[in-house]
């Protein structure tokens, strides 16, 4: 009886662990990932808001097409109308789109302003892209930290302690994640190596996407609201291994972040293993971005 109860509990946990709130793609997912930052909350609200315009307009156009096909087909209307214009119709189809664009423009500009207006940052991380990896540098720290982040190879899972495919999915897990504290404003500088090509840093759960251009330094920001492990990818075609250039950001408490940062400068593998041991669940399953929609 106890064994059956344990199995049932484990199945329920797995069911909820694979819910749409996890910050990684899922089969048959039709909505955006659950928001994990204030900006992503606004993006998801705006996406749902625009549907109130898109759906009625699509249905209206479909209805008009059907009316034209049925009512004005050659067999039912052998003598076509010679009307050259209709003042009322012209006014309606001019004012209608103007009003729709007006209601879309205001929240769109507000969202764009929130994305581009950089608040006071608590820390700065520089992400440099090359074919086909990311390099992270933590600026302003007394203990300099810089490391490369490659996609985790299947044969390296055991050595890295990342055998749980649900937490470390194939083609998304990396050997070294970017680590940041929860609830802190992170200034992110993004560029590409001078002799490289254009890449793009994209993290769907954060509402984050910015180009990494050789010789140019772009900046953006994010503020993760929940601890967990979040996945993204390079979203700019950058060569034959473009599909194998994932991004992983581990969000932890400030105390755990400080402990990781103090050790990472001299012993990155040891710092990562200590952090994983601290955040892993007793059952061995990492809390993969257990962020809930507000």
C-alpha positions, 0 to 999 in steps of 0.5 A: 500500500505504501509503495503504491502511494509512493508511486502515485505521488511520484507520478503526480509530481512528474505530471506537475513538473511537466506543466506549462510553467516549466521554462522549456518547450513542451510537445503541443504547446500553443501558448507562450511560456509562463512569465518569469520576469515583469517584462514577460508578464507584460508581453504575455498580457499584450499577446492575449490582448491582441487576440481580442482584435485579431480573432474578430477581424479574422472572422469578419474577413472570412464572413465577407469572403463567404458572402462575396463568394455566395451572393456575387458568384456569376450564376447568382449575379450575372450582371455585376454592379457598376458602383464606383464608390460608397462614401459610408463604406469608405469612411468605415474601412478607414476609421475602423483600422485607425481605431484598431491601430490606436488601441494596439499602438498605446500598449505596444509603445508602453511595452517597448519603452519598458523593455528599452528603458534600463533600470538601475542594475544590481549586477552586470553580466556580459555574454559573448557569442561565438560559433557555437557557444556562449562566454559569460563574464561577471563584471564588477566582482572582486573575484573575476568570473568568466567561463564558456558554456557549451551544449551538454553532450549525452556522454557527459551527463553522468560526469556532470551529474545531470542525468535527469533529462526532465531537468536537463533536457536534450539539446537544451542543457549546458555544461555551465549555466549562467547563475544569477540571484533571484529578485535582482536586476541583471544588466546583460551586455551582449556581443559576438566575437569580432571575427564571428557572425551575428547571433541572438540571445533569446530566453522566452520565459524572460521575454528576452531576445537581443542580437549579438553583433560582432564589434557592437555591444547591445544591452538589455535587462531582466529580473527573475521572479522565481528560482529555477532553471530556465532555457533559451537558444540562439535565435539567429541563423549562425551556421551549421551548429546553430541548433546546438547553441542553447542558453541556460540560466540558473536563478538561485537565492542571493546567499547561494549565489554569493557562495557560488560566486566566491568559489567560481573564480578559482574552482568553477566545476566545484562551485557548480557541483556545490550549487547543484547539490544545494538546489536539487530536490531530495529525490534528485529532481531539480526544480525546473523553473517552478514559476507560476503565472501571477 
